[in-house]
């Protein structure tokens, strides 16, 4: 039979080693590509906050080549005036934000927008399906927007995006 002090030591050592291993496997995540991500409205208090565009160092290495190809192909085929479609995002997202705020129809929502390659991702919560569709159509009207991806939660429907709290677990 083991002595209590030896058992306590082994128990502590086991959890120290597994804890250190877990910390090493959970890498820091950053917005390495500087994809714009902003909250535009905040009227629905219980709306889950979406995870922003965060990547581990390994994920950055994995997607860098694809992002370079996607970014330049828009210019090569004549659909973009700038050499890289990601260069538009820093201009597009502030204009989309301004448009949503000044429109007035979306004041009772909680919406975040994310830009990536002239695509605008809508995340957050709206009251009705009609409001969701109207917001999507409004964003399409902003100059240089190539597409809108609507992940908005309507009412009590399930969340269609990764919430920030779930992503950190």
N, C-alpha and C positions, 0 to 999 in steps of 0.2 A: 504494500500500500504506500502511495506517495505521501510525503509530508505536505501540509497545507502551504507552507512557504514555497516549496518547489513547484507545486501545482499552480499557485498564483503566478509565479515567475513564468512558467511555461505558457499559461493562459495569456499573460501580458505580452510575451514575446511573439506568440502566434498572431495576436491582433495587431501588434506593431508592424510586423512584416506585411500582413495582408493589407493593412491601411496604407502603408507606403507604396505598395504595388498599385493600389487603386488610384492613389494620387498621381502616380507616374503615367498611368494609362489615360487619365482624364486630362487631356491637354487644354491649354488656354485657347480660347476662341476669340477671334477679333474680326472686325470688318476690314479685312486685309485689302479688299479691292475698292474700298470707299464707296460702296453702293449707297446712294441716298435712301434714308429711311426716316420718316418723320410722322408724328402724330398731327392730324389736321383738325379733328373735332374730338370732344371729350364729354358728351352729354349723358352717355349710358355708363353709369358707375360700375356695374357688375360685368362689363365687357372684358373678357380676358385679353391681356396685353400680348400681342404677337411677338415671337422671337424675331430679332432683326437679322440682317444678313451676316451671320457669324461663321467663321471657318477656322478649323485647326490648321497648323502648319502643313500637315499631310494633305488635307483637303485642298489647300491652296495649290500645292504641287500637282495634285490630281486634276484640277480644273483649269489651271493656267493656260495650257495649250489650247483647250477647247474654247476658252474665252477669247484667246488671241485670234483664233480662226473665225469665230462668230463675229467678233468685233470688226474685223477687216472685210469680211465677205459682203457686207452691206454696201460699202464704198465701191468694191470691185465690180459689183453688178449694177451700179448706178442708182441705188435706192437711198443713198446717204450723201450729203455734201461734205461731211467730215470723214476723215480717214478711219475712224473707229466709232462704231455705234455706241459704245459705252461713254464716249465723251459728251453725248447729249444729256445724259442722266442728271448731271449737276445743274443743268438749265431747266430741264423738263419738270423735275419734282417741285421746285419752288413755284413754278407757274401753275401746276396742277393744284398745289396747296392753296394758292391765292384764289384760283377759280372756284374751288369747292367752298372756301370760306365766304366769298362774296356772293355766291349763288343764293344762299338763304334757305334752300330746300333741305339742306343737310345739317342744320344747326342742332337737331335733336339726335344726332348719331355719335358714335365713337369710331373714328376711322384713322388708320395709319396707311401711308402709301410708301411703296418701295420702288425704286427705279433700277432696272437692269436691262441694258441693251435696247433702249427706247420702249421697253415694256413697262407698264405701270401695274403693280400688284396692289389691289385693294384688300385690306385686312381690317377686321373690326366688326362692329355691330350696327345694324340699321333696324328700323321698326317694321318695314313692310317689304314684300317682294318688289313692289312698284318703285319704292325708294332705292332699292339695290340696283334695279335696272336703269333708273334715271341717273344715278351716280355713275354707273358704268358708261352710259351714253355721253354724259357730260365730259368725262375724262377723255373720251375719244376725240372730242372737239379741240383739245389743246394741241397746238402746233408741234410737230415732230414726234408725237406719240404714234408708235407703230402698232401697239396692241395693248389691250387691257385684260388683266387676269383677275376675275372677281372671286375672291374668297370671303366675301362678306357674310356674316352670320345674320340671318333674318329672325327676329324674335327670339324664341327659345330653341331654335334648331341647334343641332350639334355644331360645334366649332369646326370650321373647314381649314384651319391653318394651325401651325404648331404654336401653342402658347409659350411665352417665355419661361414660366415656371416649369412646364413639362420638359422643356429642352435642357434645363440645367440639371435635371435628375439623372 
